[in-house]
Amino acid sequence: MEKKLSISGWINEKPPRGKYTFTHSDVVSAFPEMNDGTIARSLTREVSKGRIISPLRGFYVIIPEEYRLRGSVPQSFYLDDMMRHLGRNYYVALLSAAAMHGAAHQAPMSFCVMIEPPSMRDKKTDKYNTLFFCKKQIAKEYIEKRQTITGYINVSSPELTAVDLITYQAKIGSVTRAATVLAELVEKTDFSRLTPDFVDIVPLSSLQRLGYILDNVLEERKAAGDVFGLLKRSGVQLQPVPLRAGSSADGFMKDSKWKVIVNVEIEIDEL
């Protein structure tokens, strides 16, 4: 009589088939004869041995041998499976996306993920930090699929990453930090390829700030011209906006081209 596979053995069989994640429901389906207590104890044992982690209640990640000493795996390893399990649209964003596009001078300490509402709590442990940012709608046409060891992951395009860095400047540290990352990211962007509908899915004020930084701080005239051309093609009317969002704009000079009120001096960190 064939011996019934244990939960530990069932987990061992997954990586050779390219499966590194599973859910509590998967375990229940595979072991219908087991009660909830036995399943819970078995999974807790696997976690304590460092063989699996649970970044989300009811969702588990199998840690390959090469990551066992570290006791965790990169979030890119399982993020797509986790978000599909939740039924959530997402993309890797901000500093994490910039790093994937090669702008890794200021490598992020946390993994940044953009989602649609409702919001999600950040996941912070001694092994990893995952920060969730929320926007009303994710435009899939500006999301790229990047191959990972376990499949694919959604990453914002260089152009969307650039705009997001400006939009969420306070969340990543400052507009100066955003500009410092842009100094590396700009060579991967091509705003001339975008259609005017891009202006409809990002804040107009962020495009103004981005254009001003490209033009006057980074002296990237070609990229700045492409952003300005995109704004012209969209037919929008620019209104004055402060360079540093959320700060007073009283008494500061306004750039006539971009209608940006320069209420902060940006000094790019040395690369």
N, C-alpha and C positions, 0 to 999 in steps of 0.2 A: 504494500500500500504506500502510495507516494506521500511523503511527509509534507504537511501544510507549511507554506512559507510564513516566516515571522515578519512582523513589521520592519524589523531591522534588515532582513533579507530582501524584502520588497523594495526598500529604499536603495539597497546596494545594486539592484538590477536596473535602476533608472538611468544613471549617468552613461553607461555603455550605449544606451539607446538615445542619448542626447537630451534626456529629460533631467532638469535640475531643480524643478519646482513641483510642488503638489499642494493640494488643499486638504483640510480636515475631511471634507466630503469625499475626496478621493479615497482616503483611508477607510472611511465607513463603508464605501462601496466595495472595496477590495476585501474587507474583513467583516462581512455582515453578521457573522456569528459572535463577534467580540462586543462586549458591552462598553459603554462610554468611559467607564473608569479604567478599564484595561488599556484602551486606546490612549487615553490621556497619560497614563503612567509610562507607556512605551515611548510616546513622543517626547515626554519630559526627559526620559533616560537618554534619548538620542541627542537632545539639546545639551544636556550636561556633559556628554562625551565630546561635544564640539563637532558633531557630524552634521547637524542641521541648525539653522537659525530660523526665527519666526519674526520677520520685520513687521508683520501685520497679523492680527488675531485670525487664526484659521488658515493662514498661508505660510508655507514652509519652503526653505531654500536648502538644497543639499550642498554642502561645502566640499569641493574637490580636494584631493590630497594635497595639491600644491598650495592651498590656502589654509590648511588645517592649523599651522602654527600661528597664523595671523588671527584665526578664529572668526573670520568674516570673509565676505567677497565684495567686490565693487558693486555699487548699486546698479550699474549698467548691466550687470550679470542677470538680474532678475526683474528689473523695473517694468519691462514690457509685459511680462507674464502677470505681474502683480496688478498693473493697471487694467489689463484685460479682465482679470478676475473681478475687479471692482466695477468694470463697465465704464471706465473713465477715459475721456480724451486727455492727452497730455503731450508735453514735449520737454526734453532736457533744455534748460534755459540759462540765460545770464552768464555768470562766470564759468559755469560748467560747460555750457555750449561753446563759449569763446575758447576755452581750453581745447575742446574737441576740434575746433577750426584752426588750432595752432597758436592761439594767443594765450600762452601758458606762463607768461612772465610772473603774473601774480596768481599762481595756482590756487584754486579755491579750497578752503578747508571743509566746506560743506557741498553737498550735491544739490543743485537747484533744479526744481521741477515745476513747470507751469501747468495748471489745470483749469478747467472750467468749474463754476460753482456746482455744488456747495464746496466750501473750503475744507481742507484737511489739516489735521494737526501735524506739526513738524515731528520727525522721528529722530530722536537724539539718544545715542548710547555712547559708551566708552569706545566703541569700535567705529561708528559711523554717524554722520549727521545728514539727514535729508530734509531740505527746506522746501515747502510747498508754497507757490505763489499762485494767485488766482486772477484770471481775467474773464470777462463776460463771454467771449467766444474765441475759439482757436480756429484760425484759418488754415486748413490743411494744405493749401497750395504753397504755403511758405514753410512747410515742415519737410525735412529730409530724413530718409531712413538710413541709418548707419548699421553696418554689420557688426555683431558682437560674437563672442565665443558661442553663445547659446541661441542666437537668432538675430533679431534686429531691434533697434531702439530709435525712437523719434527724437530728432534734434532740430532746433530752430535753424533756419538758413542764416548765413552770415549777415544778411541785411536785416532780418527780423531780430537777430541777436543784438545788432548794433542799436536798433531803436529801443529794444527792451532795456538795454543797459542804461540808456538815458531816462526812460520812463520810470525805472525802479532805482534811480540813482541813490536815493536815501537808504534803500534796503541793502545795497551792496557796499555801502560805506560813504560815498560822496560822489559828486559830479567829477571831481578830480580823478578818483579811481576809475570811473567809467571812461574818462578820456584817455587815461593811461592804457587801459585794455584796448580801446579803440585804435590806439597808435599801432598796435600789432595786428588787430583784426581787419583794418581797413583794406589791406592788400587782397583780402579774400572776398570783399564785397564788390558788387556791380549793380548800382542802383539804376543804371541806364536800361537794364533788362526788365525792369519792373513796369507793370501797367498802372494807370491811375487808381485802380481799385485798391492798391496797397495803402493809399492815403486814407481810404475809408475804414481800414481795419486797425490802424495804429493812431495814437494821439497826434494831432497836427502839431501841438506844442513840442512834442518830442522830436519830430522831424526838423522843426525850426532850430531847436537847441543842437541837434546833431549836425545840421548844416553849418551852423555858426562855429562849432568846435572843429569840424573838418577844415573850414575855410580859414579861421583866424588863430586857432591854437595849434593844430597839427599841420597846417599849410598844405593840406591835401586838396589842391585846387580841382583836379579832375573829379574826385569823388564828391566834393562839395557841389561842383557844377552839375553832376548827375542828380543829386538830391534836389537842387534848385529847379532843374528841368522837369523832374517828376512833379514837383509842386505846381509849376506853371501848366503842365499838361492836365493836371487835375482841376485847374480853374479855381482853386481855393483863394480866399482872401486872408492874408496873415494879420493876426492881431498881436499886440505886444505881450511877451511872456518873459518871466524872469529866467535867467540861466540856471540858477540854483532854485529848484522848485521849493515852495513852502517858506521862502525867506522874503523879507521886505525888498521891494524894488524901488522905493522912494529915493530920489536923488542920484540915481545911477545912470550912466550913459546908455543910450539905446542904439543898437546897430541898425542902420537904416535898411540894409538889404534883407536881413533875416527877422527883423522886428524883435530881436532878443535884447532884453535889458540885462546888462552885464553886471550883476550884483555879486559876483565872486571872481577872484583871480585864479585861473587854473595854471598850475605848474606841474607839468608831466614828470612823473618819477622816471629816473634814468633806467633804460632797459638794459 
